């Protein structure tokens, strides 16, 4: 099973089985840094039957660089409608690392990107979901399974002393349709969590997140929410952080 096909299988499972996601950002003093969104799917692997293809597969430790993939498939992508080309373009800053070790029940997945400015990776979770819609066609080409516009957007800003994560619903009708599509999966998703881990170059002075916890040095903020609650009310997850001077 090729890396892209494993990716597709894993991502489909992720969206329909309870998982614990982590959104992690490391900031340098100049505002550059690294973002990742990932999960540990070891518990999910334990739920699969012994004859499942992922459990029987040889150990896979693979990285997919979307910039290279899009360049490799540029001819086939050029034949897609412009809207679908633009959605695929949003994946360009990201790479995906997968470690799947079925016999030992290990599954780790991480989508990551370095950035010069945090705004370069706005809507990272939408990109994460977009990656799940790249199905393996007969030619193993990246073809979006759903070209609908994202109903929500998440923007980030970091000025050196202040960080803001802001979520907005762009299209209420599309957003309602996305909620309707969750019906039937709520039982699985209700146990999922989404953890924010933000590492800053200076100590945190204050934040609007009352339930956040902090590292011993005061430079890392950790905030865990229910994944399903976040999907249903994305605008409730707005995070502001002020750092010490």
N, C-alpha and C positions, 0 to 999 in steps of 0.2 A: 504494500500500500504506500503510494507516494506521499511526500510531506504535505502537499496541498490537499490531497484527499483526506489524510488524517486530520488536518486543520478543519476541513469542512465538517467531518463527523464529530469532532470534539466540540466545535462551536454550536452545532445543532443541539448537542447534549447540554451544553452550558445554558442555553436559553430556555430549556424545558425541564431542568433538574435543579433542585436546590443547590446553590453554590455560595461560597464566600469570596467576594471580590475585594480587591485592594487597589485604590488609586493612590499612587505615591509620587511625590514631586520633591526633588532635591534642588534647592536654589543656591547659586553662587552669589557672592557679593555684588557682581556686576549685572545680575538679573538673568544670566544664562542658567542652564541647568538640564535636568533630565526628568522626564515624566514616564510613568509606566502604569498600565492597568493590567491586572493579572488575577489568577486564582490558583489555589491548590485543589486539584480535583481528585486527590487520593481517596477521599470518602466516597465520591461518585464512582470511582473505579471498583470499590469494594462491593457496590450494588450490582455490578454487571455479572451475568452468568459466565462460568468458566470458558464456555465456547464462543464468547463474543470475540469479534475480530480484533478489537483493540487490546484485549487481554492476551490474545494469542500472537499478536504482532511482535517482532523483534524490537529491542530497545531502539527508540528513535530520539535523537537529540539533534534538532534541526532549527535553523533560523531562516525565515523568509524575509527578504528585504523588499518592501513593496515598490520602492523606486526602481529596482532592477527588474522586478516582475512586470511592472507596467511598461518598461522599455522593451522587454522581451516580447510582450504581447501587443505592442503598439499598433501593428497592422490590423489585428482583429478588433482592438478597442476603437480604432478610427472608424469602423463600420457601425458602431453603436450610435443610438440617438445622442445628441449633444448633452442632454440632461444626465444620462447614464455615464458618459465620459467624465463630466464634471464631478459626479459622486465618486467615481473611482480615483480621480485626481486628489481627492481629500485624503486618501490613504497614503499618498506619496511620502509624507514625512516619517512614516512609522515602519517599524520592523516587528516581526513576531518570532519569539523563541518558544519552542515546544520541547518538553521532555516527557516522553511516554514510555513507561517501563511496566508493561502489563503483568508479567510474572511476579513483580515485587509490589504491584498495586500503586505505582507512582504516576501521577499526571500533573505536571506543572506547565502553566501557560502564561506568557507575558507579552503584551504589546507595548513597545517602548519607543521613545524618540528623544534625541538631544534637541535642545532649542537655544536660540540666542535671546529670544524674548518669549515669555510664557504665552503670549497671544498667538504665537505660531502654531500652538497645539490646541486652540479652542475647539470645542466639540469633540474632544478625544473619545468620549464614550459613544457618541454617534458613529465615529470611525470604527470603534470596537464592534458595534453592532453591524456595521456595513461589512466588515470582514466576514461575518457569519453568513452573509448573503452571496458570497462568491462560491458558486457551486461548480463541481467538476463536470464540464460538458464533455462530449465525446472526444474533443480535441484537447481536453484539459486546459481550457481557456477560462480566464476570469470573467464570468458573466453575472451581473447583478440579478438576483432573483426577484427583486422588488425595487422599482425605481421611484417610489413615492418620496416626496420631499420630507426631510426630517421635520416633525412638528415642534421640536424643542431645540433650544440652543444653550450652550454653556460657554461663558466667556471668562477669561482669567486676566488679572492685571497684577503687576508687582512693581512698585516704585522704589523699592529699597527699604522703606520703612512700613509699607502698608501693602497687604495682599488682599485681593477680593476674588471670590468665586461667585459668579452670578448666573442663575438659571432662569430662563424665560420660556414660556409657551408662545411659539410664533403663530401657530394656526390651531385654533381651538377645535375646529371640525376634524382635522387630521389627528389631533391629539386624542379626541374622543374615540376615533376609530382604533387608534393604537391601544387604548384601554379596553375596548371591546375585544380586541384580539387576545388579550390576556386571559379572558374567561376560559376556564378549563385547565389553566396552568397555575392558578393562584394557590392551589393546595401545595404544589411543589415549591413555588417561589416564596411562600409565606415564611419559610425557614431560612431564606437566604439573607446574607448581610452584605453591606457595602461599607468598607472602612477607608477613610481618608487619612493619609499619613503625609504630613507636609513638614519638610526639613528646611529650616531657615538659617541664614548665616549669623543671625543675632537672636537673643532671647525674645520670647513672646512677652509683650507688655500687657495686651488685652485682646479679647476676642468676643464676638457676639454669640459664640456657641457655648452654652452653659454646661453641656455634658462632655465637653472635650477633656482629654487627659494630656499630660505633657511628660516628656523625657526628663531625666534627672538634671540635665543641663539647661532645660527650659527652652531649647531651640527646636524641638519637634512637637507638633500638635497631632493628636490622634483622636479621631471622631468616628464612631461606628453608628450606622443607621440600618433600619430594616430596608432591604432592597426593594420589596414590593411597595412599601410606603413611598419610597423615593420615586419609583416609576409612576405612581398614581398622583403624586403632588411634587413635581420636580422643583417648583418655585419655593418650596419650604426649605430646600437645602441651599441657602445662600450663606457663604462663610466670609467673614471679615476678620482680619488679623492685623494688629498694630504691633510693631516691633520696637524694642528699646533703641534709643538713639545711639 
